[in-house]
Amino acid sequence: MTDTFRPLSRRAVFGAAAALAPLASARAAWTPPQPIRILVGYPPGGAVDILVRIVAEGAQRLRGVSVIPEVRSGAYGFIAAQAASRAAPDGTTLASAIMGMMSVAPAIPGIPIPLDLDRDLTPVIALAGTPMALVVRPDAPFTDINGLIAYAREKNGAATFASSGNGSINQLGALLFANAAGITLNHISYRGGAPAMLDVTAGRVDMMVANVAEVLPAIRAGQLKGFGVTAKEPTPLMPELTPLAARFPTLDFTNWFGLAGPAGLPADVLAGLSELFSTAVRDPQTAQRLMDRGLIPLGDSGAAFAERIRVDRARWRQVVETNGIRGD
């Protein structure tokens, strides 16, 4: 993530915060008996690490609760998740739980998962998310989504898209678009999002589906053309992007980032954690910091978060089965 995004208006921030207000009930009686550790399953300085640190600071500032991020990266985030699953269910140890880990990986045959995500973890809260953007190379011979579809049909499967790896959300998002548009695209897989994006901006690959937050600077600098966003309504992060779901209803999804705890969290502990972190993300100061980095506060917790996981898992399983995807 980068700190160069254009800040949103205070009205937009307070509107987002107000929308989250019903998610928090009256202050729960439970309070953590010691600092809460959040095991971050992804590299330091990355999107998940930054998000967790922003929310941790909000919890400390608003409630005086010490929340300590601890990086344990690797294996799609499963190293941190497995460690959290083995912790006591007292609310003091959580792990990052993102869509790629909770909903995408279980849908893809061949990806090793060292724990039962549904049995061994308790979904706590979806903290924030970002829609994804369909972007194309700056020298593309088409100027809109209709032109892109016509180009892909003319190329008869030779039009290319980049992704950060086989089974990545970049790949699945692009295939979801291709399936909806009735076109065939040629997948070019990279080891990471940065080299994939580099080859799109250099004109060596036709297109990519990536987090809005990651492509905003390149679109604004003219290094990429933005053709749409995976939502029904314009995103406040970049309202000029066309909502793709208005034309293709299946293209309505958010790449989200949340927290999970070990199985067996008591109801009062789960309620207390949900209330603590939903209070943090709906706080205007925290919400502004997140939105400046291209993240929209969410705050759905407990059963609502579990349902989000289930719905997205079913979505990506269908894409995987339709396109015959397997993990590397």
Secondary structure as the mmCIF struct_conf table of DSSP 4:
data_model
#
loop_
_struct_conf.conf_type_id
_struct_conf.id
_struct_conf.beg_label_comp_id
_struct_conf.beg_label_asym_id
_struct_conf.beg_label_seq_id
_struct_conf.end_label_comp_id
_struct_conf.end_label_asym_id
_struct_conf.end_label_seq_id
BEND BEND1 ASP A 3 ASP A 3
BEND BEND2 PHE A 5 PHE A 5
HELX_LH_PP_P HELX_LH_PP_P1 ARG A 6 SER A 9
HELX_RH_AL_P HELX_RH_AL_P1 ARG A 10 LEU A 20
HELX_RH_3T_P HELX_RH_3T_P1 ALA A 21 LEU A 23
BEND BEND3 ALA A 26 ALA A 26
HELX_LH_PP_P HELX_LH_PP_P2 ARG A 27 ALA A 28
BEND BEND4 ALA A 29 ALA A 29
BEND BEND5 PRO A 33 GLN A 34
HELX_LH_PP_P HELX_LH_PP_P3 PRO A 35 PRO A 35
STRN STRN1 ILE A 36 VAL A 40
BEND BEND6 TYR A 42 TYR A 42
TURN_TY1_P TURN_TY1_P1 PRO A 44 GLY A 45
BEND BEND7 GLY A 46 GLY A 46
HELX_RH_AL_P HELX_RH_AL_P2 ALA A 47 ARG A 63
STRN STRN2 VAL A 67 VAL A 71
HELX_RH_3T_P HELX_RH_3T_P2 ALA A 75 GLY A 77
HELX_RH_AL_P HELX_RH_AL_P3 PHE A 78 SER A 85
TURN_TY1_P TURN_TY1_P2 ARG A 86 ARG A 86
BEND BEND8 ALA A 87 ALA A 87
BEND BEND9 PRO A 89 THR A 92
STRN STRN3 THR A 93 ILE A 98
HELX_RH_AL_P HELX_RH_AL_P4 MET A 99 MET A 99
HELX_RH_PI_P HELX_RH_PI_P1 GLY A 100 VAL A 104
HELX_RH_3T_P HELX_RH_3T_P3 ALA A 105 ALA A 107
BEND BEND10 ILE A 108 ILE A 108
TURN_TY1_P TURN_TY1_P3 PRO A 109 GLY A 110
BEND BEND11 PRO A 114 LEU A 115
HELX_RH_AL_P HELX_RH_AL_P5 LEU A 117 ASP A 120
STRN STRN4 LEU A 121 VAL A 136
TURN_TY1_P TURN_TY1_P4 PRO A 138 ASP A 139
BEND BEND12 PRO A 141 PRO A 141
BEND BEND13 ASP A 144 ASP A 144
HELX_RH_AL_P HELX_RH_AL_P6 ILE A 145 LYS A 155
TURN_TY1_P TURN_TY1_P5 ASN A 156 GLY A 157
STRN STRN5 THR A 160 SER A 163
BEND BEND14 SER A 164 GLY A 165
TURN_TY1_P TURN_TY1_P6 ASN A 166 GLY A 167
HELX_RH_AL_P HELX_RH_AL_P7 ILE A 169 ALA A 181
TURN_TY1_P TURN_TY1_P7 GLY A 182 GLY A 182
STRN STRN6 ASN A 186 SER A 189
BEND BEND15 ARG A 191 GLY A 192
HELX_RH_AL_P HELX_RH_AL_P8 GLY A 193 THR A 201
TURN_TY1_P TURN_TY1_P8 ALA A 202 GLY A 203
BEND BEND16 ARG A 204 ASP A 206
STRN STRN7 MET A 207 ASN A 211
HELX_RH_AL_P HELX_RH_AL_P9 VAL A 212 ARG A 220
TURN_TY1_P TURN_TY1_P9 ALA A 221 GLY A 222
BEND BEND17 GLN A 223 LEU A 224
STRN STRN8 LYS A 225 VAL A 229
BEND BEND18 THR A 230 GLU A 233
TURN_TY1_P TURN_TY1_P10 PRO A 236 LEU A 237
TURN_TY1_P TURN_TY1_P11 PRO A 239 GLU A 240
BEND BEND19 LEU A 241 LEU A 241
STRN STRN9 PRO A 243 PRO A 243
HELX_RH_3T_P HELX_RH_3T_P4 LEU A 244 ALA A 246
TURN_TY1_P TURN_TY1_P12 ARG A 247 ARG A 247
BEND BEND20 PHE A 248 PHE A 248
TURN_TY1_P TURN_TY1_P13 PRO A 249 THR A 250
STRN STRN10 THR A 254 PRO A 262
TURN_TY1_P TURN_TY1_P14 ALA A 263 GLY A 264
HELX_RH_AL_P HELX_RH_AL_P10 ALA A 267 ARG A 282
BEND BEND21 ASP A 283 ASP A 283
HELX_RH_AL_P HELX_RH_AL_P11 PRO A 284 ASP A 292
TURN_TY1_P TURN_TY1_P15 ARG A 293 GLY A 294
STRN STRN11 ILE A 296 PRO A 297
STRN STRN12 SER A 301 SER A 301
TURN_TY1_P TURN_TY1_P16 GLY A 302 GLY A 302
HELX_RH_AL_P HELX_RH_AL_P12 ALA A 303 ASN A 323
TURN_TY1_P TURN_TY1_P17 GLY A 324 GLY A 324
#
